[in-house]
């Protein structure tokens, strides 16, 4: 059933990719995105539960965007879940990044509240609403669809244009739409006007995948003929192969709904060097 639902989702995503070129969105909620049989893959509360006391890393974004160009090593975890209100405390951390010198700098941390809410006329919670630190909970629990063209004129208790890692803001909260999720990874559409997507991966699976990749690369180094030796550094080979090793469902959902991953936000080796 899950596989059949996912095939249906891919069909919908492919149709949208052809019709809207992966960038433009329809002026109203597309009915194909509000079908009940897709909801199991777009459950925001499941995303919150999966991130309880476990780190998830923002691995990739699909296009260059000013909100990400000065940040790296972004990670999120939740705690203090409330099943009744479908809220939790979120801890979001990232490192400032000098994109000119390519140096990862000091770490920044935010702690605030996140809620799973419904978009208008949808039967399940498919949106993560993240409040900025010290911002009031306005009580709103619905939002326009992720494919709406939203006019951001009310920055008090209305969706914001900027993401939670952006410092200069007037908004109270920020919405991210769940495109696809499973326990080890999830895809979010953010910044509705520009259609930026984020690929999030669990710490457990990232560590497992990197261990497997490093073993494969070491074996390749032992097996290859020195006469055919290439000039690609081991670290670059690892980066090239990492995305291909991530969960198939999340990869396909990201590619069809969002396009190619353009920027790698979390690089484990580089981020851990900064911590040390």
C-alpha angles and dihedrals in degrees: 000000000000091000091049091050091050092051087052090051091051090051090052092046092049091051091051092046091055096042100042102025091237090280111066122066130206118257092243136032109291108232091221090065093053100055115131093227089064095052096085088065095046102048109141093190090057088053090053092048092048091053094051107133090337126105120240120189128214097232103175145002122205101228142019109274130170092232091066105033094086098040135073138165093041114179137169137197132169135214141171095046119196112203094192097055094026091230135131143174113262127203112201120184134176140160123242111244131206101213093191097056092025091228122149109222140183124340123249125199133198126190120189143115132300127190134192107230139171128248114230114289094005122124100218138039106270101157132080109213110197118191119214114244111282092006117135122250101245092198095237112140103176135067141178118271122275091247094055122112098234124200106216101211100126109060093172108082096347134103112285129222095222129069128240093262092060113098105201107066142133097196125107099214144003130224128216120186120219108233094174136345142183128164096272100041145006140192122223129192110213139175092033096209094060099030098228115175130204127208111211123191133187119250091233094056093042092055092046093048094048091049090053093046094049090051090050092050092049090052091049090052090053095046103042123101111247089221090064096042113147129213099235111121117235093244092055091049089053092052092049093053100039098080091048090055096052120103110299096224094054092044094051093044090051095047096047098040100034112016130236122343104255105177129035107217100179121048108173097206095047094043094049091050089060092050091051 
